[in-house]
Amino acid sequence: MSLDKMSKEELELLSNKDITNLILEESKKSLNTAELFKKIIKLLELPESTFENKIGDYYTALSTDKRFILLEDGTWDLRKRHKSDKIAKISEDEDEEEDEETKDDVDTTDDGEDNYDDTDNDDYSDENEDIKDLVIIDEDELEEE
């Protein structure tokens, strides 16, 4: 069903991700996060403050949904419009590069020394220091006073 033909009540029953899916299907082009979220806010007639308060949550929701893909230009599109072998190839290349970087960064030498820095640290505070002067008394003792 077209977004234009849906009532506000029908749209409110859908999640933001489902509305995003409909927007991208109808638009036939990729859109950035802000454009998509502003369209949702307009469709649902939400206050403008919603944009600033919820844009981070919306971005997270899109990035965890397998229906969407974030393109190199920073826009979102439907994953089904893109070849899956190309997507997999990119992620495989990134994994290989990451593995090589990790191998270079790891220090495997063991000199038998602790790496503990025993220099004075002024920021250290003993948790019990605040309560060391406290005394426990019974309720009976309180009543006597």
Buried (B, 14 or more C-beta within 10 A) or exposed (E): EEBEEBEEEEBEEBEBBEBBBBBBEEBEEBBBBEEBBBBBBEBBEBEEEBBEEBBEEBBEBBEEBEBBBBEEEEBBBBEEEEEEEEEEEEEEEEEEEEEEEEEEEEEEEEEEEEEEEEEEEEEEEEEEEEEEEEEEEEEEEEEEE
